[in-house]
Structures are given as C-alpha cells and as structure tokens.
C-alpha cells in the first residue's frame, strides 16, 4: 500500500483527501506530527479524523514498546533498534536513555535518563551507574537521538561512551552498545568498534 492508501484507510476517506494532505504537509511523517488545529482546518479532515491522525504515532510507539518487555530477553539487535527508533526519532530535543538488562539479557527497565536541547544533552555517569545498581543490572544498552536526523556519533558521543564504559566496568556491568538514533536510521557504536 502507498502512504496515501494507508492514510485513507485509517481516516476513512477517499485516496484524494489523503494524497492532498500528504502533498500539502510534505509527507507522512509531517502529517502525523502536524498541529491538531492545522489538521482540523484541512478540507475533509475535521475533529475526529484529526484525532485519528494524531493518535497514529502514539500507536506505533506503543507497538514497538511492546517489543521490548520487562522480563523478556532481547531477541535481536534489530528489535532493540526498532524499539529505540520508535521511542526517540520523532523528538525535537536530545534524550539519553538506558536499557537495563540482567545477565541473560532480559529487560529489567527502560529509563529516559537525561533530556537536552536540539543539539546536546548533559550525561552524568554517576547517575547511570546508580540506576544500574538499583535495578541490579548486569548489562546496559545506551541510546540517544540526534534531532538533526544524522545518526553519526560525534566526538562528544565517543567521549561519554568511553567514560560510561569505564564507570560501569568498575561495578562489573557490561556496556553492550550505544545506539545513535537519527531520522530513519540508527548507528551502533559497538558495530563501529567504538566501545
């Protein structure tokens, strides 16, 4: 199905209304994150269809959130990446998160640890270690988003990853990866040999 056909299915309109909406806003992602009032003002949308459109990103986030359930083992790096993209890629500010795991890589907890601005956030290794010990984690996957959409790790990302790895090693907690989430892509620092 095309984006317009899929959107038309959800809002129960003709394909023309959905196509016009996508064209005016610049694409599916832009429509799904459009202001509620702007959607209501669109021809053929109205309040109920605007609510449906605004609910779709939340539905997607919940779907992917269910793929990483506390108590279940992480099935694959792809599942983890999809989950983190659903949680982080849409944000207009940086958010640094920790996925705490036990010794069998079962999810203990997911925490949004530090919130930043459009181009950075302050990360405190002491707080990460403190939370990891509180949940009795054996391993951690770190993640943060780049609101710019570029998933390349910066020098600051590399420095904080090394600091966190060293701090966690002191208390026998393994740092499995640090994922940088961009717009539609993620970069694994572990796969790049940066851990």
KEKOL-665156 format. One record per atom (N, C-alpha, C): residue number from 1; chain; z, x, y. Coordinates in nm, 3 decimals, m for minus. Example, Ala and Ser with C-alpha at 12.3 -4.5 7.8 and 13.67 -1.06 7.14 Angstrom:
! KEKOL-665156
NODE   seq   mol        zz        xx        yy
NODE     1     A     0.780     1.319    m0.569
NODE     1     A     0.780     1.230    m0.450
NODE     1     A     0.780     1.320    m0.330
NODE     2     A     0.708     1.285    m0.225
NODE     2     A     0.714     1.367    m0.106
NODE     2     A     0.787     1.290     0.003
//
This chain:
! KEKOL-665156
NODE   seq   mol        zz        xx        yy
NODE     1     A     0.000     0.084    m0.119
NODE     1     A     0.000     0.000     0.000
NODE     1     A     0.000     0.088     0.125
NODE     2     A    m0.068     0.042     0.226
NODE     2     A    m0.067     0.113     0.354
NODE     2     A     0.062     0.079     0.429
NODE     3     A     0.090     0.154     0.535
NODE     3     A     0.209     0.126     0.616
NODE     3     A     0.203    m0.015     0.674
NODE     4     A     0.086    m0.056     0.721
NODE     4     A     0.075    m0.189     0.781
NODE     4     A     0.093    m0.299     0.677
NODE     5     A     0.040    m0.279     0.556
NODE     5     A     0.057    m0.378     0.450
NODE     5     A     0.204    m0.389     0.408
NODE     6     A     0.270    m0.276     0.398
NODE     6     A     0.412    m0.275     0.361
NODE     6     A     0.498    m0.341     0.468
NODE     7     A     0.474    m0.306     0.593
NODE     7     A     0.549    m0.366     0.703
NODE     7     A     0.523    m0.517     0.710
NODE     8     A     0.398    m0.558     0.693
NODE     8     A     0.363    m0.700     0.695
NODE     8     A     0.437    m0.776     0.585
NODE     9     A     0.453    m0.713     0.470
NODE     9     A     0.524    m0.775     0.358
NODE     9     A     0.670    m0.802     0.396
NODE    10     A     0.735    m0.705     0.459
NODE    10     A     0.875    m0.722     0.496
NODE    10     A     0.896    m0.822     0.608
NODE    11     A     0.808    m0.819     0.707
NODE    11     A     0.830    m0.911     0.820
NODE    11     A     0.757    m1.043     0.803
NODE    12     A     0.690    m1.058     0.688
NODE    12     A     0.621    m1.183     0.654
NODE    12     A     0.526    m1.226     0.764
NODE    13     A     0.438    m1.135     0.795
NODE    13     A     0.337    m1.163     0.898
NODE    13     A     0.202    m1.122     0.842
NODE    14     A     0.100    m1.152     0.916
NODE    14     A    m0.031    m1.104     0.878
NODE    14     A    m0.040    m0.954     0.902
NODE    15     A    m0.134    m0.893     0.834
NODE    15     A    m0.153    m0.748     0.846
NODE    15     A    m0.187    m0.708     0.989
NODE    16     A    m0.251    m0.798     1.065
NODE    16     A    m0.290    m0.770     1.203
NODE    16     A    m0.170    m0.747     1.293
NODE    17     A    m0.064    m0.827     1.278
NODE    17     A     0.057    m0.811     1.359
NODE    17     A     0.120    m0.676     1.330
NODE    18     A     0.130    m0.642     1.203
NODE    18     A     0.190    m0.514     1.164
NODE    18     A     0.106    m0.397     1.212
NODE    19     A    m0.026    m0.407     1.199
NODE    19     A    m0.116    m0.299     1.244
NODE    19     A    m0.103    m0.278     1.394
NODE    20     A    m0.103    m0.388     1.470
NODE    20     A    m0.087    m0.379     1.616
NODE    20     A     0.046    m0.312     1.652
NODE    21     A     0.151    m0.352     1.583
NODE    21     A     0.284    m0.295     1.608
NODE    21     A     0.286    m0.145     1.581
NODE    22     A     0.228    m0.104     1.470
NODE    22     A     0.221     0.039     1.435
NODE    22     A     0.139     0.117     1.538
NODE    23     A     0.028     0.061     1.580
NODE    23     A    m0.057     0.128     1.678
NODE    23     A     0.011     0.143     1.813
NODE    24     A     0.078     0.038     1.858
NODE    24     A     0.143     0.042     1.990
NODE    24     A     0.262     0.139     1.993
NODE    25     A     0.331     0.152     1.881
NODE    25     A     0.450     0.238     1.878
NODE    25     A     0.422     0.379     1.827
NODE    26     A     0.305     0.399     1.766
NODE    26     A     0.269     0.534     1.723
NODE    26     A     0.297     0.565     1.577
NODE    27     A     0.336     0.467     1.498
NODE    27     A     0.357     0.491     1.355
NODE    27     A     0.478     0.417     1.301
NODE    28     A     0.496     0.426     1.171
NODE    28     A     0.602     0.353     1.102
NODE    28     A     0.741     0.398     1.146
NODE    29     A     0.762     0.527     1.150
NODE    29     A     0.895     0.577     1.188
NODE    29     A     0.933     0.531     1.329
NODE    30     A     0.837     0.536     1.421
NODE    30     A     0.863     0.494     1.558
NODE    30     A     0.894     0.344     1.565
NODE    31     A     0.826     0.265     1.484
NODE    31     A     0.853     0.120     1.480
NODE    31     A     0.994     0.096     1.427
NODE    32     A     1.030     0.164     1.319
NODE    32     A     1.161     0.142     1.257
NODE    32     A     1.277     0.187     1.345
NODE    33     A     1.250     0.275     1.440
NODE    33     A     1.356     0.322     1.530
NODE    33     A     1.338     0.269     1.673
NODE    34     A     1.249     0.172     1.689
NODE    34     A     1.225     0.114     1.821
NODE    34     A     1.347     0.033     1.866
NODE    35     A     1.364     0.024     1.995
NODE    35     A     1.470    m0.054     2.055
NODE    35     A     1.455    m0.202     2.017
NODE    36     A     1.567    m0.267     1.989
NODE    36     A     1.567    m0.407     1.948
NODE    36     A     1.496    m0.496     2.050
NODE    37     A     1.525    m0.475     2.178
NODE    37     A     1.465    m0.556     2.284
NODE    37     A     1.313    m0.534     2.291
NODE    38     A     1.270    m0.411     2.269
NODE    38     A     1.127    m0.381     2.272
NODE    38     A     1.056    m0.452     2.156
NODE    39     A     1.121    m0.458     2.041
NODE    39     A     1.061    m0.527     1.926
NODE    39     A     1.050    m0.677     1.951
NODE    40     A     1.155    m0.736     2.008
NODE    40     A     1.155    m0.881     2.035
NODE    40     A     1.040    m0.916     2.130
NODE    41     A     1.013    m0.827     2.223
NODE    41     A     0.908    m0.852     2.323
NODE    41     A     0.767    m0.845     2.265
NODE    42     A     0.751    m0.788     2.146
NODE    42     A     0.619    m0.775     2.083
NODE    42     A     0.567    m0.911     2.038
NODE    43     A     0.437    m0.931     2.054
NODE    43     A     0.372    m1.055     2.010
NODE    43     A     0.389    m1.072     1.858
NODE    44     A     0.440    m1.188     1.818
NODE    44     A     0.452    m1.219     1.676
NODE    44     A     0.575    m1.164     1.607
NODE    45     A     0.668    m1.105     1.682
NODE    45     A     0.785    m1.047     1.616
NODE    45     A     0.907    m1.139     1.629
NODE    46     A     0.966    m1.153     1.744
NODE    46     A     1.082    m1.239     1.760
NODE    46     A     1.209    m1.177     1.707
NODE    47     A     1.318    m1.251     1.719
NODE    47     A     1.452    m1.201     1.686
NODE    47     A     1.467    m1.172     1.537
NODE    48     A     1.430    m1.265     1.451
NODE    48     A     1.453    m1.245     1.307
NODE    48     A     1.369    m1.130     1.250
NODE    49     A     1.244    m1.120     1.291
NODE    49     A     1.161    m1.009     1.242
NODE    49     A     1.209    m0.876     1.299
NODE    50     A     1.256    m0.875     1.423
NODE    50     A     1.311    m0.752     1.482
NODE    50     A     1.433    m0.706     1.404
NODE    51     A     1.516    m0.800     1.363
NODE    51     A     1.635    m0.765     1.283
NODE    51     A     1.595    m0.704     1.148
NODE    52     A     1.494    m0.760     1.087
NODE    52     A     1.446    m0.706     0.959
NODE    52     A     1.395    m0.563     0.979
NODE    53     A     1.316    m0.542     1.083
NODE    53     A     1.262    m0.409     1.110
NODE    53     A     1.375    m0.309     1.135
NODE    54     A     1.474    m0.350     1.213
NODE    54     A     1.586    m0.260     1.244
NODE    54     A     1.675    m0.234     1.122
NODE    55     A     1.674    m0.324     1.024
NODE    55     A     1.755    m0.308     0.903
NODE    55     A     1.691    m0.215     0.800
NODE    56     A     1.560    m0.198     0.806
NODE    56     A     1.490    m0.119     0.704
NODE    56     A     1.538     0.027     0.696
NODE    57     A     1.557     0.099     0.807
NODE    57     A     1.607     0.237     0.793
NODE    57     A     1.746     0.242     0.729
NODE    58     A     1.830     0.146     0.762
NODE    58     A     1.964     0.143     0.701
NODE    58     A     1.955     0.116     0.551
NODE    59     A     1.865     0.028     0.511
NODE    59     A     1.842     0.001     0.369
NODE    59     A     1.798     0.128     0.297
NODE    60     A     1.707     0.203     0.357
NODE    60     A     1.660     0.328     0.297
NODE    60     A     1.773     0.429     0.285
NODE    61     A     1.856     0.441     0.391
NODE    61     A     1.970     0.534     0.386
NODE    61     A     2.065     0.498     0.272
NODE    62     A     2.093     0.370     0.258
NODE    62     A     2.184     0.326     0.152
NODE    62     A     2.125     0.350     0.014
NODE    63     A     1.995     0.331     0.001
NODE    63     A     1.928     0.357    m0.126
NODE    63     A     1.946     0.504    m0.165
NODE    64     A     1.917     0.595    m0.073
NODE    64     A     1.930     0.737    m0.104
NODE    64     A     2.076     0.780    m0.116
NODE    65     A     2.164     0.715    m0.042
NODE    65     A     2.307     0.746    m0.054
NODE    65     A     2.356     0.714    m0.195
NODE    66     A     2.302     0.611    m0.254
NODE    66     A     2.340     0.574    m0.390
NODE    66     A     2.292     0.675    m0.493
NODE    67     A     2.201     0.764    m0.455
NODE    67     A     2.152     0.865    m0.549
NODE    67     A     2.249     0.981    m0.563
NODE    68     A     2.345     0.993    m0.473
NODE    68     A     2.448     1.097    m0.482
NODE    68     A     2.583     1.025    m0.476
NODE    69     A     2.631     0.986    m0.591
NODE    69     A     2.751     0.904    m0.603
NODE    69     A     2.872     0.991    m0.639
NODE    70     A     2.985     0.973    m0.569
NODE    70     A     3.105     1.047    m0.609
NODE    70     A     3.137     1.027    m0.757
NODE    71     A     3.166     1.136    m0.824
NODE    71     A     3.197     1.133    m0.966
NODE    71     A     3.079     1.161    m1.057
NODE    72     A     2.958     1.147    m1.005
NODE    72     A     2.838     1.176    m1.083
NODE    72     A     2.790     1.317    m1.055
NODE    73     A     2.731     1.378    m1.155
NODE    73     A     2.675     1.512    m1.138
NODE    73     A     2.544     1.502    m1.061
NODE    74     A     2.516     1.604    m0.983
NODE    74     A     2.389     1.611    m0.914
NODE    74     A     2.281     1.635    m1.019
NODE    75     A     2.183     1.546    m1.022
NODE    75     A     2.080     1.552    m1.125
NODE    75     A     1.973     1.656    m1.096
NODE    76     A     1.940     1.674    m0.968
NODE    76     A     1.834     1.770    m0.936
NODE    76     A     1.842     1.807    m0.789
NODE    77     A     1.790     1.925    m0.754
NODE    77     A     1.781     1.961    m0.612
NODE    77     A     1.698     1.861    m0.532
NODE    78     A     1.596     1.802    m0.596
NODE    78     A     1.511     1.704    m0.526
NODE    78     A     1.591     1.580    m0.487
NODE    79     A     1.681     1.533    m0.574
NODE    79     A     1.766     1.418    m0.542
NODE    79     A     1.855     1.450    m0.423
NODE    80     A     1.913     1.569    m0.424
NODE    80     A     2.000     1.610    m0.315
NODE    80     A     1.923     1.618    m0.185
NODE    81     A     1.805     1.675    m0.191
NODE    81     A     1.721     1.688    m0.072
NODE    81     A     1.682     1.550    m0.017
NODE    82     A     1.643     1.458    m0.104
NODE    82     A     1.604     1.324    m0.060
NODE    82     A     1.723     1.252     0.003
NODE    83     A     1.839     1.266    m0.057
NODE    83     A     1.961     1.205    m0.004
NODE    83     A     1.991     1.259     0.135
NODE    84     A     1.989     1.391     0.150
NODE    84     A     2.021     1.452     0.279
NODE    84     A     1.917     1.419     0.385
NODE    85     A     1.791     1.412     0.347
NODE    85     A     1.688     1.372     0.444
NODE    85     A     1.711     1.230     0.492
NODE    86     A     1.746     1.141     0.401
NODE    86     A     1.772     1.003     0.440
NODE    86     A     1.891     0.994     0.535
NODE    87     A     1.990     1.078     0.514
NODE    87     A     2.110     1.077     0.599
NODE    87     A     2.090     1.143     0.734
NODE    88     A     2.004     1.248     0.741
NODE    88     A     2.004     1.334     0.859
NODE    88     A     1.875     1.337     0.941
NODE    89     A     1.762     1.310     0.885
NODE    89     A     1.636     1.339     0.954
NODE    89     A     1.611     1.253     1.077
NODE    90     A     1.668     1.137     1.085
NODE    90     A     1.643     1.045     1.195
NODE    90     A     1.730     1.069     1.318
NODE    91     A     1.828     1.157     1.306
NODE    91     A     1.926     1.174     1.414
NODE    91     A     1.869     1.252     1.532
NODE    92     A     1.913     1.217     1.650
NODE    92     A     1.871     1.286     1.772
NODE    92     A     1.966     1.397     1.812
NODE    93     A     2.066     1.423     1.730
NODE    93     A     2.163     1.530     1.754
NODE    93     A     2.185     1.604     1.623
NODE    94     A     2.234     1.728     1.631
NODE    94     A     2.262     1.803     1.508
NODE    94     A     2.390     1.749     1.444
NODE    95     A     2.386     1.743     1.313
NODE    95     A     2.502     1.702     1.235
NODE    95     A     2.514     1.797     1.117
NODE    96     A     2.629     1.861     1.105
NODE    96     A     2.655     1.958     0.998
NODE    96     A     2.741     1.889     0.893
NODE    97     A     2.695     1.892     0.768
NODE    97     A     2.759     1.818     0.660
NODE    97     A     2.790     1.908     0.541
NODE    98     A     2.886     1.864     0.461
NODE    98     A     2.924     1.934     0.339
NODE    98     A     2.925     1.836     0.222
NODE    99     A     2.864     1.877     0.114
NODE    99     A     2.866     1.802    m0.011
NODE    99     A     2.955     1.882    m0.106
NODE   100     A     3.074     1.829    m0.133
NODE   100     A     3.173     1.899    m0.216
NODE   100     A     3.154     1.861    m0.362
NODE   101     A     3.154     1.961    m0.449
NODE   101     A     3.128     1.941    m0.592
NODE   101     A     3.240     2.002    m0.676
NODE   102     A     3.258     1.948    m0.796
NODE   102     A     3.353     2.009    m0.889
NODE   102     A     3.282     2.117    m0.970
NODE   103     A     3.350     2.171    m1.072
NODE   103     A     3.291     2.283    m1.148
NODE   103     A     3.174     2.240    m1.237
NODE   104     A     3.151     2.112    m1.253
NODE   104     A     3.035     2.062    m1.328
NODE   104     A     2.930     2.002    m1.235
NODE   105     A     2.943     2.031    m1.108
NODE   105     A     2.853     1.985    m1.002
NODE   105     A     2.852     1.833    m0.988
NODE   106     A     2.966     1.772    m1.017
NODE   106     A     2.984     1.630    m0.990
NODE   106     A     3.029     1.617    m0.845
NODE   107     A     2.977     1.514    m0.779
NODE   107     A     3.008     1.493    m0.637
NODE   107     A     3.153     1.448    m0.621
NODE   108     A     3.225     1.522    m0.540
NODE   108     A     3.361     1.483    m0.504
NODE   108     A     3.362     1.402    m0.375
NODE   109     A     3.286     1.453    m0.277
NODE   109     A     3.283     1.385    m0.147
NODE   109     A     3.169     1.440    m0.062
NODE   110     A     3.121     1.358     0.029
NODE   110     A     3.024     1.399     0.130
NODE   110     A     3.090     1.379     0.265
NODE   111     A     3.093     1.485     0.346
NODE   111     A     3.156     1.477     0.478
NODE   111     A     3.060     1.518     0.587
NODE   112     A     3.060     1.440     0.694
NODE   112     A     2.993     1.479     0.817
NODE   112     A     3.098     1.556     0.896
NODE   113     A     3.085     1.688     0.897
NODE   113     A     3.192     1.773     0.949
NODE   113     A     3.186     1.796     1.100
NODE   114     A     3.069     1.832     1.152
NODE   114     A     3.059     1.870     1.292
NODE   114     A     2.936     1.806     1.355
NODE   115     A     2.956     1.748     1.472
NODE   115     A     2.846     1.684     1.545
NODE   115     A     2.816     1.770     1.667
NODE   116     A     2.687     1.790     1.693
NODE   116     A     2.647     1.874     1.805
NODE   116     A     2.557     1.801     1.901
NODE   117     A     2.471     1.878     1.965
NODE   117     A     2.378     1.826     2.065
NODE   117     A     2.237     1.828     2.006
NODE   118     A     2.137     1.820     2.090
NODE   118     A     1.999     1.819     2.041
NODE   118     A     1.954     1.953     1.988
NODE   119     A     2.027     2.060     2.022
NODE   119     A     1.980     2.192     1.978
NODE   119     A     2.089     2.282     1.922
NODE   120     A     2.201     2.226     1.883
NODE   120     A     2.304     2.312     1.823
NODE   120     A     2.433     2.237     1.798
NODE   121     A     2.516     2.299     1.716
NODE   121     A     2.650     2.246     1.689
NODE   121     A     2.742     2.362     1.658
NODE   122     A     2.868     2.345     1.689
NODE   122     A     2.967     2.447     1.656
NODE   122     A     3.023     2.417     1.518
NODE   123     A     3.027     2.520     1.433
NODE   123     A     3.076     2.505     1.296
NODE   123     A     3.196     2.597     1.280
NODE   124     A     3.304     2.544     1.224
NODE   124     A     3.427     2.620     1.207
NODE   124     A     3.455     2.641     1.059
NODE   125     A     3.434     2.763     1.007
NODE   125     A     3.454     2.791     0.865
NODE   125     A     3.593     2.750     0.815
NODE   126     A     3.694     2.768     0.896
NODE   126     A     3.831     2.731     0.857
NODE   126     A     3.839     2.584     0.816
NODE   127     A     3.773     2.497     0.892
NODE   127     A     3.776     2.354     0.863
NODE   127     A     3.702     2.320     0.734
NODE   128     A     3.591     2.389     0.710
NODE   128     A     3.515     2.368     0.587
NODE   128     A     3.599     2.409     0.466
NODE   129     A     3.662     2.525     0.474
NODE   129     A     3.746     2.573     0.364
NODE   129     A     3.865     2.479     0.344
NODE   130     A     3.926     2.436     0.451
NODE   130     A     4.041     2.344     0.443
NODE   130     A     4.004     2.216     0.369
NODE   131     A     3.889     2.156     0.404
NODE   131     A     3.845     2.032     0.337
NODE   131     A     3.808     2.057     0.191
NODE   132     A     3.744     2.171     0.165
NODE   132     A     3.706     2.205     0.028
NODE   132     A     3.829     2.218    m0.061
NODE   133     A     3.932     2.280    m0.009
NODE   133     A     4.057     2.293    m0.085
NODE   133     A     4.126     2.158    m0.102
NODE   134     A     4.120     2.075     0.001
NODE   134     A     4.184     1.943    m0.006
NODE   134     A     4.125     1.855    m0.115
NODE   135     A     3.994     1.869    m0.142
NODE   135     A     3.931     1.787    m0.247
NODE   135     A     3.919     1.863    m0.378
NODE   136     A     3.971     1.986    m0.381
NODE   136     A     3.968     2.072    m0.500
NODE   136     A     3.824     2.102    m0.544
NODE   137     A     3.741     2.135    m0.446
NODE   137     A     3.600     2.164    m0.474
NODE   137     A     3.586     2.301    m0.540
NODE   138     A     3.490     2.310    m0.630
NODE   138     A     3.454     2.437    m0.693
NODE   138     A     3.326     2.493    m0.633
NODE   139     A     3.249     2.404    m0.568
NODE   139     A     3.121     2.445    m0.509
NODE   139     A     3.090     2.353    m0.391
NODE   140     A     3.002     2.402    m0.304
NODE   140     A     2.962     2.326    m0.185
NODE   140     A     2.813     2.343    m0.162
NODE   141     A     2.751     2.235    m0.115
NODE   141     A     2.617     2.241    m0.059
NODE   141     A     2.632     2.203     0.087
NODE   142     A     2.586     2.291     0.174
NODE   142     A     2.589     2.266     0.318
NODE   142     A     2.455     2.208     0.361
NODE   143     A     2.457     2.132     0.468
NODE   143     A     2.333     2.079     0.523
NODE   143     A     2.351     2.048     0.670
NODE   144     A     2.245     2.066     0.744
NODE   144     A     2.241     2.017     0.881
NODE   144     A     2.097     1.990     0.918
NODE   145     A     2.080     1.910     1.019
NODE   145     A     1.946     1.872     1.062
NODE   145     A     1.907     1.948     1.188
NODE   146     A     1.778     1.957     1.209
NODE   146     A     1.722     2.008     1.333
NODE   146     A     1.648     1.891     1.399
NODE   147     A     1.704     1.834     1.505
NODE   147     A     1.638     1.721     1.572
NODE   147     A     1.497     1.752     1.620
NODE   148     A     1.465     1.879     1.637
NODE   148     A     1.329     1.917     1.677
NODE   148     A     1.227     1.884     1.569
NODE   149     A     1.275     1.864     1.445
NODE   149     A     1.186     1.836     1.333
NODE   149     A     1.144     1.959     1.256
NODE   150     A     1.171     2.076     1.310
NODE   150     A     1.133     2.202     1.246
NODE   150     A     1.246     2.244     1.151
NODE   151     A     1.214     2.261     1.024
NODE   151     A     1.317     2.289     0.923
NODE   151     A     1.339     2.438     0.897
NODE   152     A     1.290     2.523     0.984
NODE   152     A     1.310     2.667     0.968
NODE   152     A     1.451     2.707     1.010
NODE   153     A     1.521     2.786     0.928
NODE   153     A     1.655     2.830     0.966
NODE   153     A     1.648     2.929     1.083
NODE   154     A     1.739     2.910     1.177
NODE   154     A     1.748     3.001     1.291
NODE   154     A     1.837     3.119     1.254
NODE   155     A     1.842     3.219     1.341
NODE   155     A     1.932     3.332     1.319
NODE   155     A     2.077     3.284     1.319
NODE   156     A     2.108     3.187     1.406
NODE   156     A     2.243     3.131     1.409
NODE   156     A     2.275     3.062     1.276
NODE   157     A     2.177     2.993     1.217
NODE   157     A     2.196     2.928     1.087
NODE   157     A     2.227     3.033     0.980
NODE   158     A     2.155     3.143     0.983
NODE   158     A     2.177     3.250     0.885
NODE   158     A     2.315     3.312     0.903
NODE   159     A     2.356     3.333     1.028
NODE   159     A     2.489     3.393     1.054
NODE   159     A     2.602     3.304     1.005
NODE   160     A     2.595     3.174     1.039
NODE   160     A     2.705     3.085     0.999
NODE   160     A     2.708     3.066     0.848
NODE   161     A     2.592     3.069     0.784
NODE   161     A     2.587     3.057     0.638
NODE   161     A     2.657     3.176     0.574
NODE   162     A     2.632     3.295     0.623
NODE   162     A     2.698     3.415     0.569
NODE   162     A     2.848     3.410     0.593
NODE   163     A     2.889     3.364     0.712
NODE   163     A     3.034     3.352     0.740
NODE   163     A     3.100     3.251     0.648
NODE   164     A     3.033     3.138     0.628
NODE   164     A     3.088     3.035     0.540
NODE   164     A     3.094     3.083     0.395
NODE   165     A     2.990     3.151     0.351
NODE   165     A     2.989     3.203     0.214
NODE   165     A     3.105     3.299     0.193
NODE   166     A     3.127     3.389     0.287
NODE   166     A     3.237     3.485     0.277
NODE   166     A     3.372     3.415     0.276
NODE   167     A     3.389     3.318     0.364
NODE   167     A     3.517     3.245     0.370
NODE   167     A     3.542     3.168     0.242
NODE   168     A     3.440     3.105     0.188
NODE   168     A     3.455     3.027     0.065
NODE   168     A     3.481     3.117    m0.056
NODE   169     A     3.418     3.234    m0.059
NODE   169     A     3.440     3.327    m0.170
NODE   169     A     3.585     3.372    m0.178
NODE   170     A     3.654     3.380    m0.065
NODE   170     A     3.794     3.421    m0.064
NODE   170     A     3.883     3.325    m0.142
NODE   171     A     3.840     3.199    m0.153
NODE   171     A     3.918     3.099    m0.227
NODE   171     A     3.843     3.051    m0.351
NODE   172     A     3.750     3.133    m0.401
NODE   172     A     3.676     3.106    m0.525
NODE   172     A     3.598     2.975    m0.524
NODE   173     A     3.532     2.947    m0.413
NODE   173     A     3.444     2.831    m0.404
NODE   173     A     3.302     2.883    m0.382
NODE   174     A     3.209     2.838    m0.467
NODE   174     A     3.071     2.885    m0.460
NODE   174     A     2.992     2.805    m0.356
NODE   175     A     2.916     2.875    m0.276
NODE   175     A     2.820     2.812    m0.186
NODE   175     A     2.687     2.809    m0.259
NODE   176     A     2.644     2.688    m0.300
NODE   176     A     2.522     2.675    m0.378
NODE   176     A     2.397     2.678    m0.292
NODE   177     A     2.403     2.618    m0.174
NODE   177     A     2.285     2.613    m0.089
NODE   177     A     2.325     2.568     0.050
NODE   178     A     2.235     2.590     0.143
NODE   178     A     2.244     2.537     0.279
NODE   178     A     2.104     2.485     0.309
NODE   179     A     2.094     2.353     0.323
NODE   179     A     1.965     2.289     0.348
NODE   179     A     1.950     2.256     0.496
NODE   180     A     1.834     2.293     0.549
NODE   180     A     1.800     2.260     0.687
NODE   180     A     1.702     2.142     0.679
NODE   181     A     1.739     2.030     0.740
NODE   181     A     1.659     1.909     0.733
NODE   181     A     1.577     1.894     0.860
NODE   182     A     1.447     1.886     0.843
NODE   182     A     1.356     1.862     0.955
NODE   182     A     1.294     1.725     0.942
NODE   183     A     1.183     1.706     1.007
NODE   183     A     1.115     1.578     1.003
NODE   183     A     1.023     1.573     0.882
NODE   184     A     1.073     1.516     0.773
NODE   184     A     0.992     1.502     0.653
NODE   184     A     0.992     1.624     0.563
NODE   185     A     1.072     1.724     0.595
NODE   185     A     1.079     1.843     0.512
NODE   185     A     1.220     1.900     0.516
NODE   186     A     1.251     1.980     0.417
NODE   186     A     1.380     2.049     0.413
NODE   186     A     1.355     2.192     0.366
NODE   187     A     1.437     2.282     0.416
NODE   187     A     1.429     2.421     0.376
NODE   187     A     1.559     2.460     0.308
NODE   188     A     1.549     2.513     0.188
NODE   188     A     1.665     2.560     0.113
NODE   188     A     1.683     2.708     0.144
NODE   189     A     1.800     2.742     0.199
NODE   189     A     1.828     2.881     0.228
NODE   189     A     1.847     2.961     0.100
NODE   190     A     1.894     2.895    m0.006
NODE   190     A     1.909     2.962    m0.135
NODE   190     A     1.773     3.003    m0.190
NODE   191     A     1.675     2.912    m0.180
NODE   191     A     1.542     2.944    m0.234
NODE   191     A     1.473     3.053    m0.152
NODE   192     A     1.516     3.069    m0.027
NODE   192     A     1.461     3.174     0.057
NODE   192     A     1.535     3.308     0.040
NODE   193     A     1.639     3.308    m0.044
NODE   193     A     1.716     3.430    m0.066
NODE   193     A     1.809     3.463     0.050
NODE   194     A     1.849     3.363     0.127
NODE   194     A     1.932     3.386     0.244
NODE   194     A     2.080     3.360     0.221
NODE   195     A     2.119     3.342     0.095
NODE   195     A     2.262     3.320     0.065
NODE   195     A     2.324     3.449     0.014
//
